[in-house]
Amino acid sequence: MFQVVFFEDRNFQGRSYECMSDCSDFSSHLNRCQSCRVERGCFMVYDRPNYMGNQYLMRRGEYSDYMSMMGMSDCIRSCRMIPMHRGSYKMKFYERENFGGMNHELMEDCESIQERFRMSDCQSCNVMEGHWLMYDQAHFRGRMMYMSPGEYKSFRNMGFRCMSMRRIMHSWF
C-alpha cells in the first residue's frame, strides 16, 4: 500500500533504497539522497534519524531533484508513512504549553491561527481525529510538522511555533 524509493543521485540514478513502511534511520543504506519516487501513499521525510529535524511531505510522484526544489541538504535520514484517513478531523489547540490558556477546536484547515482566532501564540494541542500538518508561518508556508492523533504538550520544546494548520486529506494521495 505504501512505497517510496530513494536514490543517491539526481534523476533516479545511483544506489537506491526502497521503503514500504516507517524507517527510523536509513543512513546505512545510502550515503546521500538526491531524488526519490513515491510509488504509493504519502510519506513525511526527515533530515535526522528517528523522525527528527526538518520535515517534508512527499506525495505520490517523482522528485528527480527534490533537494534543490525544497532547499534540502542531501541528508534525509528517516521517513514515516502517513496513513490514509477517511473520517472526520478534529483538534483542540491551546495558547500556552501544557494545554493552558485560551483554546479553540479546529475541524478544517486554518490559514492563520492568529488572524482567525485572535491568539497571540499557539503552543500545544490535542489531535483527536485525523492527521494534520502544522506550519510555522501563516498560509501554509515555512517549516512543517506532521501530527498524528495524540497530545502535543509543547511546540517550543519541539523547536516549533504554530501559525497555520492543514488536514492531510485522502484526496492529496
C-alpha positions in Angstrom: 0.0 0.0 0.0 2.9 2.4 0.7 6.2 2.5 -1.3 8.9 5.1 -1.8 12.3 4.6 -3.5 15.2 6.9 -2.5 18.2 7.4 -4.9 21.7 8.6 -4.1 21.9 10.8 -7.2 19.6 13.1 -9.2 17.3 11.7 -11.8 16.8 8.4 -10.1 20.4 7.3 -10.5 22.9 5.6 -8.2 22.2 3.2 -5.4 18.6 3.1 -4.2 16.7 2.1 -1.1 13.1 1.0 -1.2 10.9 1.6 1.8 7.4 0.3 2.3 6.9 1.4 6.0 8.3 3.7 8.6 12.1 3.7 8.7 13.8 5.4 11.6 17.3 5.5 10.1 18.3 4.6 6.5 21.7 6.2 6.6 23.3 2.8 6.5 21.6 2.1 3.1 22.5 5.4 1.3 25.4 7.9 1.6 23.2 10.7 0.4 19.7 11.1 -1.2 19.1 13.5 -4.1 16.0 12.1 -5.7 13.0 9.9 -4.9 9.9 8.3 -6.4 6.8 7.9 -4.3 5.0 5.0 -5.9 2.1 4.6 -3.5 0.9 6.5 -0.5 2.3 9.6 1.2 5.5 9.9 3.3 7.0 12.5 5.7 10.8 12.6 5.3 13.1 13.9 8.0 16.7 15.2 7.8 17.7 13.4 11.0 17.3 9.8 12.3 14.3 8.9 14.5 11.9 11.2 12.8 13.7 14.3 14.0 14.7 17.6 12.3 13.2 19.3 9.4 10.2 17.5 7.8 8.9 17.5 4.3 5.7 15.9 2.9 6.2 13.7 -0.2 3.1 12.7 -2.1 2.8 10.2 -4.9 5.0 11.3 -7.7 8.6 11.7 -9.0 11.1 14.1 -7.5 14.1 14.0 -9.8 16.0 16.7 -7.8 13.8 17.3 -4.8 16.7 18.5 -2.7 17.2 21.7 -4.7 13.4 22.2 -5.2 12.8 22.3 -1.4 16.2 23.7 -0.3 17.1 20.5 1.4 20.5 19.1 2.0 21.3 15.5 1.0 20.9 14.2 4.5 17.4 12.6 4.6 17.8 10.0 7.3 14.3 8.8 8.2 10.8 8.6 6.8 7.3 7.9 8.1 4.3 6.8 6.1 1.2 8.8 6.6 -1.8 6.5 6.8 -5.0 7.3 4.8 -7.8 8.8 6.9 -11.3 8.9 5.6 -13.1 10.1 8.7 -13.5 13.4 10.4 -10.8 15.8 11.5 -10.7 17.4 15.0 -8.1 19.0 17.1 -8.0 21.4 20.1 -5.2 23.8 20.3 -4.0 26.0 23.2 -2.4 29.3 23.6 0.2 28.0 26.1 2.2 24.9 26.7 0.7 22.0 28.7 -2.8 22.8 27.4 -3.0 26.2 29.1 -4.6 29.5 28.2 -7.2 30.2 25.5 -8.2 27.2 23.4 -10.2 26.5 20.3 -11.3 23.5 18.3 -10.5 23.0 14.7 -12.1 20.7 12.2 -10.9 22.2 8.9 -7.9 23.9 7.5 -6.8 27.2 9.1 -4.6 29.6 7.1 -3.7 31.8 10.1 -4.3 30.9 13.8 -3.5 34.5 14.8 -5.9 36.1 12.3 -8.8 33.7 12.7 -8.8 33.2 16.5 -7.0 36.4 17.6 -4.5 34.3 19.5 -1.1 35.8 20.2 0.5 32.3 20.3 -0.3 28.6 19.9 2.0 26.3 22.0 0.2 22.9 22.5 -2.6 20.8 21.0 -4.6 17.6 21.3 -5.2 15.9 17.9 -8.4 13.9 18.4 -9.1 12.8 14.8 -7.3 12.8 11.6 -3.7 13.6 10.6 -2.6 17.2 10.3 0.3 19.4 9.1 1.3 22.3 11.2 3.2 25.2 9.6 5.4 27.8 11.4 4.1 30.6 9.0 0.6 31.7 8.0 -1.0 30.5 4.8 0.7 27.0 4.9 4.2 28.2 4.5 7.5 27.6 6.1 8.6 24.6 8.1 6.0 21.9 8.7 5.4 19.3 11.4 3.3 16.1 11.0 0.9 15.5 13.8 -1.0 12.2 14.2 -3.7 11.7 16.9 -2.2 12.4 20.3 -1.2 15.1 22.8 1.5 17.6 22.0 2.3 19.5 25.2 5.0 21.9 23.9 5.7 23.0 20.4 8.5 25.2 21.8 10.3 22.1 23.2 10.0 20.5 19.7 11.6 23.6 18.2 8.4 24.9 16.6 5.8 27.5 16.7 2.3 27.2 15.3 0.9 29.6 12.7 -1.4 27.6 10.4 -2.8 24.0 10.3 -3.8 21.8 7.3 -5.6 18.5 7.3 -3.9 15.7 5.5 -6.7 14.6 3.2 -7.2 11.4 1.2 -7.5 13.4 -2.0 -3.9 14.5 -1.6 -2.7 11.0 -2.3 
